[in-house]
C-alpha cells in the first residue's frame, strides 16, 4: 500500500524526536555497537505504517530485513518488522517507528472492525472517514483508513463541492442554494455536487434540484429509513450518505437504513495498538 511520504517528511519525524543526538546512547558510549530490533504484535490487529517505520530506521542508518505489508491482519505475537544496525541507529529510530505503527494500526484496526460489521448487513455499503483527524497527521491517517478497508470522504476543501449549513448562511438559506444550482453545475461540470441536510424537508427540496449526493447529518434512523426508500424510488442515481455520530455502537443500524455511504470520524479516536519492540546485541 503506497501513500506518498517525502524523504523530508520522514526526516522531520526523526528530527522531532532526535533534534541533535541521542544523548543517552552518546553518554554511555555504546553507539557503535551492533544490534537487532524486532517489532511484534501484542494482540490481534490490522497492521499499518510498517513501510514508513522501515524508512525511519533506514534513514537512521539501520538495515531492514523483514516487514509485513500494511493492511495485513496480524495475530498475537506476530513479527512485523525486523532491522539491524548500530545501537545509535536503532535507538534513534526505535520510538518514532513504534509510534507510527501503534497509532496507525489503531486507526486501521478500528476501521476494519467497522467495515466487517457493516458488510454483514449491506456488502455494497462504503465506510468513509472525515477530515477530522489530528492536524499534521492526515497522510498517515488516510493510509490507516485504507489499510482497514475504508476510504476517505474527501482529502481536502479543494477536492469536492460539499455544501454545509455554514455555507447557506451566506446564500440566504436552502432556497438561495437551489437558485444557484444551475450556475454551480456550469462552473463545475466534472465535480459532484454534494449537500448536507439536517431535516427531511431539506432533503426532499435538495433532491429535486438535481444534486449528486445528499448527506444526512444527525437525522434519526426512524426518519432516514422511509426517506431513503422514497428518494431511491424517485431519484435512482442519487447517492445517499449518513453522517454525524456514527460509531461502532450504532453503525450496524445505519448500515441497514439503505444509504450508500456511512461517514464517520470514529476510527481516529481510540487507543493505539500495542506493539512490542525487542532489541538485542549481536556483536
Secondary structure, DSSP 4 states (H G I P E B T S, - for coil): ------HHHHHHHHHHH-SS--HHHHHHT-TTSEEEEEEEESS-EE---HHHHHHHHHHTT-EEEEEPPTT-EE-TT-EEEEEEEEHHHHHHHHHHHHHHHHHHHHHHHHHHHHHHHHHTT-TT-EEEE-S-SPTT-HHHHHHHHHHTT-EES-SSTTT-EEE-HHHHTTTTHHHHHHHHHHHHHHHTSSSPEEEEESSHHHHHHHHHTT-SEEEEES--HHHHHHHHHHHHHH-TT-EEEEESS--TTTHHHHHTTT-SEEEE-GGGSSPPP-EEEEEEE--
